[in-house]
Amino acid sequence: MHATSFGCPIPTSCSFLNLSLWYEKATRKRYNGDTGRPVFTFMKNRKYWVPRLIPQILQPIICALAWLFFKIFAKIEFRGTEKVRALSSGAIFAANHVSELDVPLLRIGLPFFGPLAPLYYVSRPKEFYTKSGWRKIFYGGLLFRLLGSYPAYSGHRDYAYSLQDFDSLLKAGRSVAIFPEGKRTVNGEIDFAHGGVAFLAHTYRKPVVPIAIHGLYKLSLRDLLLFKRRIVITYGDPIQASALVPQQHPTVKDFQAGSQYLMARIAEMLPR
């Protein structure tokens, strides 16, 4: 007999593929008959506490290992952490996107436990990585969700739809991390920002903490082994939602303008 969880049989074989298929089935979309849009009951139902619990366990472990690694192989400095520690409830953390290492690094400077932990990341859906070589095996899907990452469903011109998985998280006072540019920089410079971060701040009335990441562009293993890199992570003063989006009934352009303002603040924070 199979054990069950979330109404789905748990596979007796513990292969990564079987677990992935079970997890996807357990978290499958249910469609609203009126709008035709998927309704993600998984995140909204309190009995599904497992995905929220697992990041609370895994993130401190991974961050501790990452902190040790960078302390050994790089000159790493965190600035402005006192501005973040003063926050008493969930917030939105927004950073420029330089490298895949941005994800653990922006988390290392935050308290491992407390009201801001864990961070839930906005990521790409699994389909985005189908042509990414070895990354398609691990990126997106089960592994990302276990680490506290949920996809943004882009291309629908509807922020509420694209960021629907973060609705219950922000309402519950959780913290969300997002890279407003939506992709890694290709030239080391800050790129155009999408309006999603401003939408989240305005809709849920959450402050946004700007984070400037410096020193990871084109980082190589050789740079680490030769201790050539100086990495600086700077946390800025939280920006209130009303400062990003002052309009009462904002449009898509207003959200984009708010996100651009945020990225300009991040650019000012980068070391010269």
C-alpha angles and dihedrals in degrees: 000000000000123000113230135222129173086005092298129106112253110231115245090215111077097206116140091242094052092047091048093052092047092050093049090049092048091051098038121145122261116204127230108231093213100052103019089229122130116256113210101213090167095077095038099052113086094213089068093076097137098087090052094047097049096060089051087061101036101041097061090048094050093043092051091052092045092049090052092047095052093043088058101041105029144033100249127182131182118203130190097015090140089067090059097043089059090067112102100193143023121312141174117258116202125186141171111258114235106144144358085258090068090085099064094031098059088049096050093068092056126080110276089223134024140069093322096052135131109027118219111210130214107226143165120275118259092255090066091069099050091108097039100099115229091359092073088069096057108017120091125002122050101358094050092047093050088054092049102263126135128182130251111224099222129188098051099098088229119105094192090056095042094050099034095125090065097054097090092038095057093041088055091054096255125149124248129198121205138173103217093201089063093218143044118278115261097199105026093259129112111264135205113303125223119227098243097099092052090047092054092047093049097042097047098028093234126154117243120224111207114217124194115202117198133177103032100092109121091351111178134193088246091058090054096046091050093045091235101140130086110196121196124188112189124192114202133205112288113261115219118232092243090059092053097042112018094168119103093216105025125194129213089268090053091054091048091050090051091051091048090052089052093051090049088056090050091050090054090053095056115106114257 
